[in-house]
Amino acid sequence: MLYIYALSSINRNYIYVGMTQDLEARIKRHNDGREKTTRAYRPFELIFSESLDVERAEARKREKYWKSGIGKEKLRQIRDNK
């Protein structure tokens, strides 16, 4: 099982999209500052996740969608309507 997830920085206007097999552990890594790309934007809250029972290549396509302009706009709407 793979998860596509989106994290929103609590203090800054930043959304990160990623893919993982262990969602809870991955979010903890981001919030603990163990990921270089997101360290400066901590802390994070989970704003979106979806589980996929597909091959990694298919999940990657879905991740790319959420990282695209259209996908990021939808994530901003999700974040702003919370």
MMTF fields as JSON, N, C-alpha, C and O atoms, coordinates in Angstrom:
{
  "mmtfVersion": "1.0.0",
  "mmtfProducer": "UNKNOWN",
  "numBonds": 327,
  "numAtoms": 328,
  "numGroups": 82,
  "numChains": 1,
  "numModels": 1,
  "chainsPerModel": [1],
  "groupsPerChain": [82],
  "chainIdList": ["A"],
  "bondAtomList": [4, 2, 8, 6, 12, 10, 16, 14, 20, 18, 24, 22, 28, 26, 32, 30, 36, 34, 40, 38, 44, 42, 48, 46, 52, 50, 56, 54, 60, 58, 64, 62, 68, 66, 72, 70, 76, 74, 80, 78, 84, 82, 88, 86, 92, 90, 96, 94, 100, 98, 104, 102, 108, 106, 112, 110, 116, 114, 120, 118, 124, 122, 128, 126, 132, 130, 136, 134, 140, 138, 144, 142, 148, 146, 152, 150, 156, 154, 160, 158, 164, 162, 168, 166, 172, 170, 176, 174, 180, 178, 184, 182, 188, 186, 192, 190, 196, 194, 200, 198, 204, 202, 208, 206, 212, 210, 216, 214, 220, 218, 224, 222, 228, 226, 232, 230, 236, 234, 240, 238, 244, 242, 248, 246, 252, 250, 256, 254, 260, 258, 264, 262, 268, 266, 272, 270, 276, 274, 280, 278, 284, 282, 288, 286, 292, 290, 296, 294, 300, 298, 304, 302, 308, 306, 312, 310, 316, 314, 320, 318, 324, 322],
  "bondOrderList": [1, 1, 1, 1, 1, 1, 1, 1, 1, 1, 1, 1, 1, 1, 1, 1, 1, 1, 1, 1, 1, 1, 1, 1, 1, 1, 1, 1, 1, 1, 1, 1, 1, 1, 1, 1, 1, 1, 1, 1, 1, 1, 1, 1, 1, 1, 1, 1, 1, 1, 1, 1, 1, 1, 1, 1, 1, 1, 1, 1, 1, 1, 1, 1, 1, 1, 1, 1, 1, 1, 1, 1, 1, 1, 1, 1, 1, 1, 1, 1, 1],
  "groupList": [{"groupName": "MET", "atomNameList": ["N", "CA", "C", "O"], "elementList": ["N", "C", "C", "O"], "formalChargeList": [0, 0, 0, 0], "bondAtomList": [1, 0, 2, 1, 3, 2], "bondOrderList": [1, 1, 2], "singleLetterCode": "M", "chemCompType": "L-PEPTIDE LINKING"}, {"groupName": "LEU", "atomNameList": ["N", "CA", "C", "O"], "elementList": ["N", "C", "C", "O"], "formalChargeList": [0, 0, 0, 0], "bondAtomList": [1, 0, 2, 1, 3, 2], "bondOrderList": [1, 1, 2], "singleLetterCode": "L", "chemCompType": "L-PEPTIDE LINKING"}, {"groupName": "TYR", "atomNameList": ["N", "CA", "C", "O"], "elementList": ["N", "C", "C", "O"], "formalChargeList": [0, 0, 0, 0], "bondAtomList": [1, 0, 2, 1, 3, 2], "bondOrderList": [1, 1, 2], "singleLetterCode": "Y", "chemCompType": "L-PEPTIDE LINKING"}, {"groupName": "ILE", "atomNameList": ["N", "CA", "C", "O"], "elementList": ["N", "C", "C", "O"], "formalChargeList": [0, 0, 0, 0], "bondAtomList": [1, 0, 2, 1, 3, 2], "bondOrderList": [1, 1, 2], "singleLetterCode": "I", "chemCompType": "L-PEPTIDE LINKING"}, {"groupName": "ALA", "atomNameList": ["N", "CA", "C", "O"], "elementList": ["N", "C", "C", "O"], "formalChargeList": [0, 0, 0, 0], "bondAtomList": [1, 0, 2, 1, 3, 2], "bondOrderList": [1, 1, 2], "singleLetterCode": "A", "chemCompType": "L-PEPTIDE LINKING"}, {"groupName": "SER", "atomNameList": ["N", "CA", "C", "O"], "elementList": ["N", "C", "C", "O"], "formalChargeList": [0, 0, 0, 0], "bondAtomList": [1, 0, 2, 1, 3, 2], "bondOrderList": [1, 1, 2], "singleLetterCode": "S", "chemCompType": "L-PEPTIDE LINKING"}, {"groupName": "ASN", "atomNameList": ["N", "CA", "C", "O"], "elementList": ["N", "C", "C", "O"], "formalChargeList": [0, 0, 0, 0], "bondAtomList": [1, 0, 2, 1, 3, 2], "bondOrderList": [1, 1, 2], "singleLetterCode": "N", "chemCompType": "L-PEPTIDE LINKING"}, {"groupName": "ARG", "atomNameList": ["N", "CA", "C", "O"], "elementList": ["N", "C", "C", "O"], "formalChargeList": [0, 0, 0, 0], "bondAtomList": [1, 0, 2, 1, 3, 2], "bondOrderList": [1, 1, 2], "singleLetterCode": "R", "chemCompType": "L-PEPTIDE LINKING"}, {"groupName": "VAL", "atomNameList": ["N", "CA", "C", "O"], "elementList": ["N", "C", "C", "O"], "formalChargeList": [0, 0, 0, 0], "bondAtomList": [1, 0, 2, 1, 3, 2], "bondOrderList": [1, 1, 2], "singleLetterCode": "V", "chemCompType": "L-PEPTIDE LINKING"}, {"groupName": "GLY", "atomNameList": ["N", "CA", "C", "O"], "elementList": ["N", "C", "C", "O"], "formalChargeList": [0, 0, 0, 0], "bondAtomList": [1, 0, 2, 1, 3, 2], "bondOrderList": [1, 1, 2], "singleLetterCode": "G", "chemCompType": "PEPTIDE LINKING"}, {"groupName": "THR", "atomNameList": ["N", "CA", "C", "O"], "elementList": ["N", "C", "C", "O"], "formalChargeList": [0, 0, 0, 0], "bondAtomList": [1, 0, 2, 1, 3, 2], "bondOrderList": [1, 1, 2], "singleLetterCode": "T", "chemCompType": "L-PEPTIDE LINKING"}, {"groupName": "GLN", "atomNameList": ["N", "CA", "C", "O"], "elementList": ["N", "C", "C", "O"], "formalChargeList": [0, 0, 0, 0], "bondAtomList": [1, 0, 2, 1, 3, 2], "bondOrderList": [1, 1, 2], "singleLetterCode": "Q", "chemCompType": "L-PEPTIDE LINKING"}, {"groupName": "ASP", "atomNameList": ["N", "CA", "C", "O"], "elementList": ["N", "C", "C", "O"], "formalChargeList": [0, 0, 0, 0], "bondAtomList": [1, 0, 2, 1, 3, 2], "bondOrderList": [1, 1, 2], "singleLetterCode": "D", "chemCompType": "L-PEPTIDE LINKING"}, {"groupName": "GLU", "atomNameList": ["N", "CA", "C", "O"], "elementList": ["N", "C", "C", "O"], "formalChargeList": [0, 0, 0, 0], "bondAtomList": [1, 0, 2, 1, 3, 2], "bondOrderList": [1, 1, 2], "singleLetterCode": "E", "chemCompType": "L-PEPTIDE LINKING"}, {"groupName": "LYS", "atomNameList": ["N", "CA", "C", "O"], "elementList": ["N", "C", "C", "O"], "formalChargeList": [0, 0, 0, 0], "bondAtomList": [1, 0, 2, 1, 3, 2], "bondOrderList": [1, 1, 2], "singleLetterCode": "K", "chemCompType": "L-PEPTIDE LINKING"}, {"groupName": "HIS", "atomNameList": ["N", "CA", "C", "O"], "elementList": ["N", "C", "C", "O"], "formalChargeList": [0, 0, 0, 0], "bondAtomList": [1, 0, 2, 1, 3, 2], "bondOrderList": [1, 1, 2], "singleLetterCode": "H", "chemCompType": "L-PEPTIDE LINKING"}, {"groupName": "PRO", "atomNameList": ["N", "CA", "C", "O"], "elementList": ["N", "C", "C", "O"], "formalChargeList": [0, 0, 0, 0], "bondAtomList": [1, 0, 2, 1, 3, 2], "bondOrderList": [1, 1, 2], "singleLetterCode": "P", "chemCompType": "L-PEPTIDE LINKING"}, {"groupName": "PHE", "atomNameList": ["N", "CA", "C", "O"], "elementList": ["N", "C", "C", "O"], "formalChargeList": [0, 0, 0, 0], "bondAtomList": [1, 0, 2, 1, 3, 2], "bondOrderList": [1, 1, 2], "singleLetterCode": "F", "chemCompType": "L-PEPTIDE LINKING"}, {"groupName": "TRP", "atomNameList": ["N", "CA", "C", "O"], "elementList": ["N", "C", "C", "O"], "formalChargeList": [0, 0, 0, 0], "bondAtomList": [1, 0, 2, 1, 3, 2], "bondOrderList": [1, 1, 2], "singleLetterCode": "W", "chemCompType": "L-PEPTIDE LINKING"}],
  "groupTypeList": [0, 1, 2, 3, 2, 4, 1, 5, 5, 3, 6, 7, 6, 2, 3, 2, 8, 9, 0, 10, 11, 12, 1, 13, 4, 7, 3, 14, 7, 15, 6, 12, 9, 7, 13, 14, 10, 10, 7, 4, 2, 7, 16, 17, 13, 1, 3, 17, 5, 13, 5, 1, 12, 8, 13, 7, 4, 13, 4, 7, 14, 7, 13, 14, 2, 18, 14, 5, 9, 3, 9, 14, 13, 14, 1, 7, 11, 3, 7, 12, 6, 14],
  "groupIdList": [1, 2, 3, 4, 5, 6, 7, 8, 9, 10, 11, 12, 13, 14, 15, 16, 17, 18, 19, 20, 21, 22, 23, 24, 25, 26, 27, 28, 29, 30, 31, 32, 33, 34, 35, 36, 37, 38, 39, 40, 41, 42, 43, 44, 45, 46, 47, 48, 49, 50, 51, 52, 53, 54, 55, 56, 57, 58, 59, 60, 61, 62, 63, 64, 65, 66, 67, 68, 69, 70, 71, 72, 73, 74, 75, 76, 77, 78, 79, 80, 81, 82],
  "secStructList": [7, 3, 3, 3, 3, 3, 3, 3, 3, 1, 1, 1, 1, 7, 3, 3, 3, 3, 3, 3, 1, 7, 2, 2, 2, 2, 2, 2, 2, 2, 2, 6, 6, 7, 7, 6, 6, 6, 4, 4, 4, 7, 7, 3, 3, 3, 3, 3, 3, 3, 3, 3, 7, 1, 7, 2, 2, 2, 2, 2, 2, 2, 2, 2, 2, 2, 2, 1, 2, 2, 2, 2, 2, 2, 2, 2, 2, 2, 2, 2, 6, 7],
  "xCoordList": [0.847, 0.0, 0.888, 1.806, 0.612, 1.335, 0.388, -0.816, 0.955, 0.175, 0.743, 1.957, -0.138, 0.216, -0.288, -1.419, 0.526, 0.144, 0.56, 1.472, -0.12, 0.228, 0.299, -0.601, 1.385, 1.596, 1.597, 2.133, 0.998, 1.0, 1.793, 1.593, 2.691, 3.434, 2.47, 1.636, 2.573, 1.686, 2.071, 1.202, 3.358, 3.838, 4.096, 4.226, 4.173, 4.52, 3.582, 2.882, 3.567, 2.723, 3.464, 4.046, 3.432, 4.191, 3.423, 2.969, 3.283, 2.647, 3.637, 4.212, 3.829, 4.721, 3.894, 3.016, 4.175, 3.49, 4.529, 5.617, 4.196, 5.123, 4.4, 3.171, 5.203, 4.692, 5.466, 6.672, 4.768, 5.421, 4.628, 3.484, 5.249, 4.555, 4.101, 3.192, 4.723, 4.39, 4.09, 4.997, 2.839, 2.438, 2.789, 3.352, 2.47, 2.739, 4.227, 4.615, 5.051, 6.503, 7.042, 7.934, 6.505, 6.975, 6.643, 7.476, 5.433, 5.053, 5.935, 6.351, 6.218, 7.091, 8.486, 9.078, 9.014, 10.332, 10.338, 11.287, 9.275, 9.193, 9.156, 9.888, 8.314, 8.174, 9.38, 9.618, 10.135, 11.358, 12.55, 13.619, 12.389, 13.472, 14.465, 15.6, 14.073, 14.991, 14.994, 15.716, 14.189, 14.163, 14.654, 14.042, 15.748, 16.398, 15.476, 15.49, 14.671, 13.844, 12.744, 12.283, 12.315, 11.201, 11.595, 10.756, 12.822, 13.267, 12.924, 12.477, 13.128, 12.923, 11.453, 11.14, 10.554, 9.124, 8.337, 7.114, 9.016, 8.344, 7.636, 8.018, 6.632, 5.957, 4.893, 4.491, 4.455, 3.488, 2.217, 2.206, 1.149, -0.073, -0.457, -0.25, -1.012, -1.475, -2.785, -3.738, -2.833, -4.073, -4.75, -5.925, -3.995, -4.57, -3.751, -2.525, -4.447, -3.756, -4.703, -5.92, -4.126, -4.909, -4.076, -2.867, -4.731, -4.034, -4.29, -5.402, -3.249, -3.327, -2.785, -1.695, -3.538, -3.1, -2.708, -3.333, -1.656, -1.192, 0.332, 0.979, 0.884, 2.34, 2.905, 2.21, 4.161, 4.824, 4.756, 4.581, 4.888, 4.848, 3.492, 3.426, 2.42, 1.084, 0.909, 0.329, 1.409, 1.32, 2.124, 1.725, 3.235, 4.081, 3.321, 3.451, 2.537, 1.723, 0.741, 0.529, 0.146, -0.811, -0.097, -0.619, 1.086, 1.868, 2.201, 2.108, 2.585, 2.906, 1.703, 1.848, 0.509, -0.7, -0.837, -1.08, -0.682, -0.85, 0.248, 0.05, 1.402, 2.485, 2.321, 3.008, 1.422, 1.199, 0.456, 0.003, 0.338, -0.363, -1.81, -2.286, -2.513, -3.919, -4.031, -4.875, -3.182, -3.203, -2.893, -3.565, -1.873, -1.503, -2.635, -2.875, -3.332, -4.456, -5.561, -6.148, -5.845, -6.855, -6.412, -7.229, -5.121, -4.613, -4.721, -5.024, -4.477, -4.644, -6.091, -6.359, -7.025, -8.441, -8.784, -9.516, -8.253, -8.473, -7.917, -8.588, -6.694, -6.042, -6.833, -7.047, -7.264, -7.914, -9.348, -9.896, -9.953, -11.328, -11.409, -12.499, -10.292, -10.288, -10.775, -10.838],
  "yCoordList": [-1.179, 0.0, 1.236, 1.354, 2.14, 3.404, 4.546, 4.473, 5.591, 6.767, 7.985, 8.183, 8.793, 10.112, 11.072, 10.938, 12.024, 12.911, 14.343, 14.596, 15.267, 16.683, 17.261, 17.074, 17.965, 18.635, 20.137, 20.629, 20.848, 22.3, 22.838, 22.42, 23.766, 24.411, 25.239, 25.96, 25.143, 25.892, 27.374, 28.234, 27.677, 29.049, 29.77, 30.994, 29.033, 29.643, 29.142, 28.146, 29.82, 29.448, 28.418, 28.758, 27.164, 26.115, 24.807, 24.429, 24.118, 22.801, 21.819, 22.074, 20.703, 19.65, 18.417, 18.018, 17.822, 16.598, 15.492, 15.699, 14.312, 13.189, 11.857, 11.789, 10.796, 9.435, 8.572, 8.746, 7.646, 6.798, 5.516, 5.398, 4.562, 3.342, 3.42, 2.694, 4.293, 4.449, 5.926, 6.711, 6.284, 7.686, 8.334, 9.428, 7.683, 8.27, 8.522, 9.584, 7.552, 7.707, 8.82, 9.565, 8.935, 9.954, 11.361, 12.263, 11.546, 12.852, 13.204, 14.353, 12.223, 12.45, 12.881, 13.781, 12.244, 12.626, 14.088, 14.824, 14.498, 15.896, 16.84, 17.83, 16.537, 17.431, 17.411, 18.374, 16.341, 16.263, 16.937, 17.036, 17.396, 18.067, 17.117, 17.508, 15.884, 14.889, 14.856, 14.061, 15.715, 15.819, 17.204, 18.213, 17.247, 18.505, 19.455, 20.661, 18.922, 19.783, 20.503, 21.554, 19.968, 20.578, 21.137, 21.714, 20.979, 21.367, 22.824, 23.106, 23.734, 25.159, 25.544, 26.643, 24.654, 24.986, 24.358, 24.492, 23.682, 23.037, 24.045, 25.215, 23.658, 22.358, 22.239, 23.227, 20.998, 20.692, 20.085, 19.51, 20.231, 19.49, 18.758, 19.262, 17.577, 16.788, 17.387, 17.521, 17.751, 18.31, 17.371, 17.542, 16.363, 15.45, 14.167, 14.195, 13.043, 11.772, 10.848, 10.909, 9.994, 8.96, 7.695, 7.742, 6.564, 5.284, 4.651, 4.695, 4.067, 3.46, 2.044, 1.806, 1.121, -0.271, -0.574, -1.393, 0.107, -0.012, -0.122, -0.012, -0.338, -0.358, 1.044, 2.048, 1.079, 2.354, 3.336, 4.535, 2.862, 3.741, 4.427, 5.602, 3.71, 4.303, 5.333, 6.398, 5.012, 5.943, 7.21, 8.308, 7.054, 8.206, 9.159, 10.377, 8.615, 9.463, 10.291, 11.47, 9.672, 10.375, 11.459, 12.561, 11.137, 12.12, 13.319, 14.466, 13.051, 14.134, 15.033, 16.247, 14.434, 15.242, 16.233, 17.418, 15.751, 16.63, 17.68, 18.728, 17.421, 18.4, 19.414, 20.434, 19.144, 20.032, 21.29, 21.385, 22.239, 23.482, 23.258, 23.857, 22.406, 22.119, 21.425, 21.785, 20.431, 19.702, 20.599, 20.527, 21.448, 22.356, 23.341, 23.69, 23.79, 24.705, 24.022, 24.634, 22.766, 22.017, 21.848, 21.94, 21.601, 21.456, 22.77, 22.765, 23.899, 25.193, 25.398, 25.92, 24.982, 25.103, 24.225, 24.647, 23.005, 22.111, 22.751, 22.789, 23.252, 23.887, 25.098, 25.266, 25.935, 27.188, 27.006, 27.893, 25.878, 25.617, 24.808, 24.398, 24.572, 23.817, 24.667, 24.198],
  "zCoordList": [0.0, 0.0, 0.0, 0.812, -0.903, -0.979, -0.64, -0.885, -0.076, 0.28, -0.422, -0.462, -0.972, -1.467, -0.397, 0.07, -0.011, 1.081, 0.792, 0.005, 1.439, 1.34, 2.739, 3.557, 2.994, 4.272, 4.044, 3.051, 4.966, 4.903, 6.084, 7.224, 5.8, 6.875, 7.708, 7.159, 9.005, 9.894, 9.923, 10.069, 9.787, 9.922, 8.608, 8.594, 7.501, 6.218, 5.127, 5.313, 4.007, 2.881, 2.022, 0.992, 2.457, 1.78, 1.888, 2.968, 0.758, 0.725, 0.118, -0.941, 0.795, 0.32, -0.023, 0.743, -1.167, -1.602, -1.69, -2.228, -1.161, -1.203, -1.283, -1.3, -1.333, -1.429, -0.431, -0.257, 0.218, 1.213, 1.426, 0.987, 2.1, 2.507, 3.959, 4.361, 4.75, 6.171, 6.444, 6.719, 6.367, 6.443, 7.786, 7.811, 8.88, 10.198, 10.419, 10.906, 10.063, 10.238, 9.35, 9.756, 8.145, 7.21, 7.704, 7.619, 8.218, 8.754, 9.949, 10.101, 10.788, 11.934, 11.481, 12.076, 10.432, 9.908, 9.46, 9.73, 8.777, 8.334, 9.538, 9.577, 10.505, 11.662, 12.585, 13.313, 12.564, 13.375, 12.699, 13.301, 11.476, 10.759, 10.143, 9.871, 9.915, 9.369, 7.838, 7.236, 7.21, 5.752, 5.349, 5.7, 4.62, 4.279, 3.512, 3.759, 2.581, 1.74, 2.499, 2.055, 3.625, 4.355, 5.721, 6.413, 6.108, 7.454, 7.797, 8.909, 6.865, 7.135, 7.265, 7.723, 6.868, 6.85, 8.003, 8.057, 8.916, 10.044, 10.923, 10.913, 11.677, 11.729, 10.629, 10.013, 10.409, 9.36, 9.93, 11.019, 9.16, 9.436, 8.157, 7.053, 8.319, 7.182, 6.691, 7.459, 5.403, 4.857, 3.872, 3.55, 3.386, 2.404, 2.372, 2.477, 2.226, 1.964, 1.232, 1.406, 0.413, -0.251, -0.296, -0.523, -0.078, -0.131, -1.488, -2.015, -2.035, -3.358, -3.303, -2.784, -3.831, -3.902, -5.347, -6.021, -5.805, -7.189, -7.19, -6.149, -8.37, -8.52, -8.279, -8.43, -7.908, -7.605, -8.779, -8.562, -9.985, -11.162, -11.292, -11.655, -11.003, -11.051, -9.931, -10.144, -8.751, -7.629, -7.927, -7.541, -8.602, -8.972, -9.892, -9.769, -10.803, -11.683, -10.872, -11.155, -9.865, -9.012, -8.193, -8.02, -7.698, -6.95, -7.845, -7.409, -9.084, -10.023, -10.266, -10.406, -10.316, -10.488, -9.334, -9.558, -8.1, -6.938, -6.86, -6.245, -7.473, -7.495, -8.624, -8.642, -9.558, -10.698, -10.255, -9.115, -11.154, -10.856, -10.455, -9.491, -11.181, -10.88, -9.531, -8.71, -9.303, -8.037, -6.853, -5.824, -6.991, -5.896, -5.609, -4.453, -6.652, -6.438, -5.635, -4.743, -5.945, -5.181, -3.734, -2.818, -3.525, -2.153, -1.389, -0.196, -2.059, -1.395, -0.967, 0.115, -1.826, -1.479, -0.274, 0.621, -0.26, 0.89, 2.157, 3.188, 2.073, 3.246, 3.724, 4.924, 2.8, 3.177, 3.662, 4.317, 3.35, 3.783, 5.065, 5.463, 5.714, 6.975, 8.116, 9.253]
}
